[in-house]
């Protein structure tokens, strides 16, 4: 027996769950599956300890589909982006304030565990959306009129549109024969949360010394203490060495690496690491299939570009579906999606990759070039504002 849905989403990470909520909010009949059960408590085994800064366009989209009200009590606004050059004895700090270009903060930082909890609550409120964790897609077959998906429990599904949100190693993308160009950076990103002695004052601080940035992103207070999420990008062996340290040793290392900008840091979560790559699929669609999020593109975690880029994918796909519900999943719609999103993703992959290479470069010459570039960007107001708009995706 074949079960029918308008849309099947393979992948229940944040992007897949946002897609389920968005298409469900628009009235489509949606099934979302994922082989794992989402963890919504940061202290639980298997928790995703990363946080995400939702920039203005992404936050507005989540507001429109009824998700943002569910995370308003667990986010921290990002009013200022501070870049600190700590490669020389004298710290050089430059602030980029959202008031230069907007009445709102640049974005709002939310723990991935909290966002998953909010998304699951929103999905549970939509009678036309079903989320089934513990299930995966084992095979897909497409034709001009539909996609057919076999689930790991043996069920056979058909749908007008299959959305592949199954990650950077997307099995659906590979089965469709869509190539992806990958670049390796020889780095790992280490993610964890800390408390600190000084208030963050809603300032996201990026500390550069070479090897990769050390970024402190504001979180709500933890046990009445100021708290931040940290993403530390550095060479693979260096990050692996940090993971092996005791908590006390690690606290000393991260306080030193942060240049003490928020005072002593104290670890309050486990430490998780993942490889830093850039990746771009050659096509964002195949027959009856759209690739979104990391199935389509991967960028290093700089400037909050990754998931916000993914939210742009979902918004564009949703707008096309709402404009012509009867032609959802048809080839002209999917081509329009590809034409709208791939150039934007390509520009982000190239741009963020270049920023990462500049950030991780070491030596006196690299330090001077970084300091000069930062000074020029900060000092020339039109350039500063243009780059802030570009980073937000508002121009």
Secondary structure as UniProt FT lines:
FT   STRAND          2..10
FT   HELIX           14..25
FT   TURN            26..27
FT   STRAND          30..34
FT   TURN            42..43
FT   TURN            45..46
FT   STRAND          51..55
FT   HELIX           56..64
FT   TURN            65..66
FT   HELIX           68..70
FT   HELIX           72..74
FT   STRAND          75..78
FT   STRAND          80..85
FT   STRAND          92..97
FT   HELIX           98..100
FT   STRAND          107..111
FT   HELIX           112..124
FT   TURN            127..128
FT   STRAND          129..133
FT   STRAND          137..142
FT   STRAND          147..151
FT   TURN            152..153
FT   STRAND          156..164
FT   TURN            168..169
FT   HELIX           171..175
FT   TURN            176..177
FT   STRAND          180..196
FT   TURN            201..202
FT   STRAND          203..208
FT   STRAND          214..222
FT   TURN            223..224
FT   STRAND          225..235
FT   HELIX           236..243
FT   HELIX           247..257
FT   TURN            258..262
FT   STRAND          265..267
FT   STRAND          272..281
FT   STRAND          285..286
FT   TURN            287..288
FT   STRAND          289..291
FT   HELIX           293..295
FT   STRAND          297..298
FT   TURN            303..304
FT   HELIX           306..323
FT   HELIX           325..327
FT   TURN            328..329
FT   HELIX           331..360
FT   HELIX           364..379
FT   HELIX           381..392
//
